[in-house]
């Protein structure tokens, strides 16, 4: 649409910001990407997300939308003439929202137990929880290529940002997601074949390096 | 096109505010439904079958297909039955509505509820957190508007305005202060505006029953915590 101004405030390692980048790419939208330094948040970020002061924030013609899954739904509803991300059937839409919400409620916190563990026990606990969550998600995926069926969509977008963090999880807690959840990793590879995903995700090894540096600074290692 | 025979069933617990918010949505839409009361101490095979991930109420069954998590159930109801829309049509306004419903649930209600399950310092922390976020919610309410979105009742109202009643119950049982009359006049007015809508008032469980039930529940939680610690707890 001519005249639409889109700005995305993000930090590249965020699995939540990745959702928004992928959604914008899937819709073929032009946007300005602005990297935030979370140790020194920009006045724009603080002005556009005064409640949470967090990324990602999408600014559309000067109006902010916050919370990654809400942003993705907004993108899908506003640019509803192409590449639907959510199903049109209300029940299937509810199912998609359920799984995205499940990912939000569970995966981030359990993943943090691994990356910011204070000891081996906590990392081990995080690993067990993460694997349990992955197994539940594998059940939801079943034999379908994507969570929504034949087409890449909302739940896939919700989860694939975590790909950037898989290497960190595996290396810190010493396990292989592939060995435990081969179906999920097959889905992961399939998603990474999409240009929209590949260009929206940072390098997992670079994420791991940042985690290690942060751990040292926080006195965890 | 002949309307499909709709079978709507709600699995709930009379004392759950999340179940109440779904009942409010169904009532406002004029949807007839069968209600199944669940014994939360002995969950039915039906509940475990329809909500295997969380094993919680409410569960809405629409022609046998389950929906769970109150906010998502209300969204589904709004999108399936188009009369009396609860969410705005405009995508930006919808996003704002979802944002505030999520904020109310995660930042105000969650710590309020958590405080009920805690004692001492941990309880104080939850109460402080709830109060801080309630002040933010206060500032999101516009002066002079009857409901969250304006003059028509909507999504945020039914998702969250019940928290006024539950906050008072928690305050009484734990002897804590959540709702500040001086700092939260708009919140107090909003709670009352929503709950006094006749259709919604009809669905409210009697406050006395809620109080008695939660007093018993709190005693049970404290006793369980004491058994774990094997020392009596101070405070409520």
Interface residues (C-beta under 8 A of the other chain):
Chain A: X51 X60 X63 X65 X66 X67 X70 X71 X73 X74 X77 X78 X90 X91 X93 X94 X97 X98 X101 X102 X136
Chain B: X53 X62 X65 X67 X68 X69 X72 X73 X75 X76 X79 X80 X91 X92 X94 X95 X98 X99 X102 X103 X136
